Amino acid sequence: MATTIKVGRTQNGFPVGSAN
């Protein structure tokens, strides 16, 4: 489903939880 990235979590390819 959602993948984790260095800046936080990503949902559907969009960063969530933190600003760009």
CHARMM internal coordinates of N, CA and C (Angstrom, degrees):
IC EDIT
DIST 1 N 1 CA 1.4782
DIST 1 CA 1 C 1.5349
ANGL 1 N 1 CA 1 C 110.12
DIST 1 C 2 N 1.3314
ANGL 1 CA 1 C 2 N 116.55
DIHE 1 N 1 CA 1 C 2 N -90.75
DIST 2 N 2 CA 1.4622
ANGL 1 C 2 N 2 CA 119.39
DIHE 1 CA 1 C 2 N 2 CA -179.73
DIST 2 CA 2 C 1.5239
ANGL 2 N 2 CA 2 C 110.03
DIHE 1 C 2 N 2 CA 2 C -97.50
DIST 2 C 3 N 1.3095
ANGL 2 CA 2 C 3 N 115.14
DIHE 2 N 2 CA 2 C 3 N 145.36
DIST 3 N 3 CA 1.4616
ANGL 2 C 3 N 3 CA 119.92
DIHE 2 CA 2 C 3 N 3 CA 179.91
DIST 3 CA 3 C 1.5215
ANGL 3 N 3 CA 3 C 110.05
DIHE 2 C 3 N 3 CA 3 C -109.19
DIST 3 C 4 N 1.3251
ANGL 3 CA 3 C 4 N 116.10
DIHE 3 N 3 CA 3 C 4 N 153.99
DIST 4 N 4 CA 1.4596
ANGL 3 C 4 N 4 CA 119.90
DIHE 3 CA 3 C 4 N 4 CA -178.79
DIST 4 CA 4 C 1.5194
ANGL 4 N 4 CA 4 C 110.83
DIHE 3 C 4 N 4 CA 4 C -100.12
DIST 4 C 5 N 1.3326
ANGL 4 CA 4 C 5 N 116.81
DIHE 4 N 4 CA 4 C 5 N 136.96
DIST 5 N 5 CA 1.4585
ANGL 4 C 5 N 5 CA 121.38
DIHE 4 CA 4 C 5 N 5 CA 178.36
DIST 5 CA 5 C 1.5208
ANGL 5 N 5 CA 5 C 110.25
DIHE 4 C 5 N 5 CA 5 C -126.16
DIST 5 C 6 N 1.3146
ANGL 5 CA 5 C 6 N 117.17
DIHE 5 N 5 CA 5 C 6 N 175.99
DIST 6 N 6 CA 1.4578
ANGL 5 C 6 N 6 CA 121.59
DIHE 5 CA 5 C 6 N 6 CA -175.01
DIST 6 CA 6 C 1.5248
ANGL 6 N 6 CA 6 C 112.26
DIHE 5 C 6 N 6 CA 6 C -62.97
DIST 6 C 7 N 1.3322
ANGL 6 CA 6 C 7 N 116.05
DIHE 6 N 6 CA 6 C 7 N -31.38
DIST 7 N 7 CA 1.4606
ANGL 6 C 7 N 7 CA 119.59
DIHE 6 CA 6 C 7 N 7 CA -177.37
DIST 7 CA 7 C 1.5125
ANGL 7 N 7 CA 7 C 111.91
DIHE 6 C 7 N 7 CA 7 C -88.79
DIST 7 C 8 N 1.3301
ANGL 7 CA 7 C 8 N 116.88
DIHE 7 N 7 CA 7 C 8 N -3.58
DIST 8 N 8 CA 1.4554
ANGL 7 C 8 N 8 CA 119.52
DIHE 7 CA 7 C 8 N 8 CA 179.92
DIST 8 CA 8 C 1.5173
ANGL 8 N 8 CA 8 C 110.90
DIHE 7 C 8 N 8 CA 8 C 141.70
DIST 8 C 9 N 1.3173
ANGL 8 CA 8 C 9 N 117.15
DIHE 8 N 8 CA 8 C 9 N -145.20
DIST 9 N 9 CA 1.4577
ANGL 8 C 9 N 9 CA 120.98
DIHE 8 CA 8 C 9 N 9 CA -178.37
DIST 9 CA 9 C 1.5204
ANGL 9 N 9 CA 9 C 110.43
DIHE 8 C 9 N 9 CA 9 C -101.77
DIST 9 C 10 N 1.3496
ANGL 9 CA 9 C 10 N 115.32
DIHE 9 N 9 CA 9 C 10 N 152.13
DIST 10 N 10 CA 1.4593
ANGL 9 C 10 N 10 CA 119.36
DIHE 9 CA 9 C 10 N 10 CA 178.14
DIST 10 CA 10 C 1.5140
ANGL 10 N 10 CA 10 C 110.11
DIHE 9 C 10 N 10 CA 10 C -122.39
DIST 10 C 11 N 1.3032
ANGL 10 CA 10 C 11 N 117.35
DIHE 10 N 10 CA 10 C 11 N 135.78
DIST 11 N 11 CA 1.4551
ANGL 10 C 11 N 11 CA 121.43
DIHE 10 CA 10 C 11 N 11 CA 179.64
DIST 11 CA 11 C 1.5239
ANGL 11 N 11 CA 11 C 109.28
DIHE 10 C 11 N 11 CA 11 C -121.85
DIST 11 C 12 N 1.3459
ANGL 11 CA 11 C 12 N 115.04
DIHE 11 N 11 CA 11 C 12 N 119.80
DIST 12 N 12 CA 1.4600
ANGL 11 C 12 N 12 CA 120.82
DIHE 11 CA 11 C 12 N 12 CA -178.93
DIST 12 CA 12 C 1.5265
ANGL 12 N 12 CA 12 C 111.46
DIHE 11 C 12 N 12 CA 12 C 60.02
DIST 12 C 13 N 1.3454
ANGL 12 CA 12 C 13 N 116.10
DIHE 12 N 12 CA 12 C 13 N 27.19
DIST 13 N 13 CA 1.4598
ANGL 12 C 13 N 13 CA 119.78
DIHE 12 CA 12 C 13 N 13 CA 178.47
DIST 13 CA 13 C 1.5151
ANGL 13 N 13 CA 13 C 112.57
DIHE 12 C 13 N 13 CA 13 C 90.23
DIST 13 C 14 N 1.3484
ANGL 13 CA 13 C 14 N 116.36
DIHE 13 N 13 CA 13 C 14 N -2.37
DIST 14 N 14 CA 1.4534
ANGL 13 C 14 N 14 CA 119.31
DIHE 13 CA 13 C 14 N 14 CA -179.58
DIST 14 CA 14 C 1.5195
ANGL 14 N 14 CA 14 C 110.48
DIHE 13 C 14 N 14 CA 14 C -110.15
DIST 14 C 15 N 1.3328
ANGL 14 CA 14 C 15 N 116.89
DIHE 14 N 14 CA 14 C 15 N 136.25
DIST 15 N 15 CA 1.4612
ANGL 14 C 15 N 15 CA 122.10
DIHE 14 CA 14 C 15 N 15 CA -179.50
DIST 15 CA 15 C 1.5216
ANGL 15 N 15 CA 15 C 111.76
DIHE 14 C 15 N 15 CA 15 C -67.69
DIST 15 C 16 N 1.3224
ANGL 15 CA 15 C 16 N 117.47
DIHE 15 N 15 CA 15 C 16 N 130.22
DIST 16 N 16 CA 1.4589
ANGL 15 C 16 N 16 CA 120.98
DIHE 15 CA 15 C 16 N 16 CA 179.37
DIST 16 CA 16 C 1.5182
ANGL 16 N 16 CA 16 C 110.01
DIHE 15 C 16 N 16 CA 16 C -128.36
DIST 16 C 17 N 1.3092
ANGL 16 CA 16 C 17 N 117.28
DIHE 16 N 16 CA 16 C 17 N 147.19
DIST 17 N 17 CA 1.4544
ANGL 16 C 17 N 17 CA 121.19
DIHE 16 CA 16 C 17 N 17 CA 178.05
DIST 17 CA 17 C 1.5166
ANGL 17 N 17 CA 17 C 111.45
DIHE 16 C 17 N 17 CA 17 C 96.76
DIST 17 C 18 N 1.3412
ANGL 17 CA 17 C 18 N 116.71
DIHE 17 N 17 CA 17 C 18 N -30.13
DIST 18 N 18 CA 1.4574
ANGL 17 C 18 N 18 CA 120.16
DIHE 17 CA 17 C 18 N 18 CA 178.78
DIST 18 CA 18 C 1.5226
ANGL 18 N 18 CA 18 C 110.33
DIHE 17 C 18 N 18 CA 18 C -135.08
DIST 18 C 19 N 1.3221
ANGL 18 CA 18 C 19 N 116.70
DIHE 18 N 18 CA 18 C 19 N 151.80
DIST 19 N 19 CA 1.4607
ANGL 18 C 19 N 19 CA 120.69
DIHE 18 CA 18 C 19 N 19 CA -179.85
DIST 19 CA 19 C 1.5241
ANGL 19 N 19 CA 19 C 110.11
DIHE 18 C 19 N 19 CA 19 C -74.97
DIST 19 C 20 N 1.3131
ANGL 19 CA 19 C 20 N 116.32
DIHE 19 N 19 CA 19 C 20 N 168.21
DIST 20 N 20 CA 1.4772
ANGL 19 C 20 N 20 CA 121.27
DIHE 19 CA 19 C 20 N 20 CA -177.67
DIST 20 CA 20 C 1.5206
ANGL 20 N 20 CA 20 C 109.52
DIHE 19 C 20 N 20 CA 20 C -63.66
END
COOR INIT
IC SEED 1 N 1 CA 1 C
IC BUILD
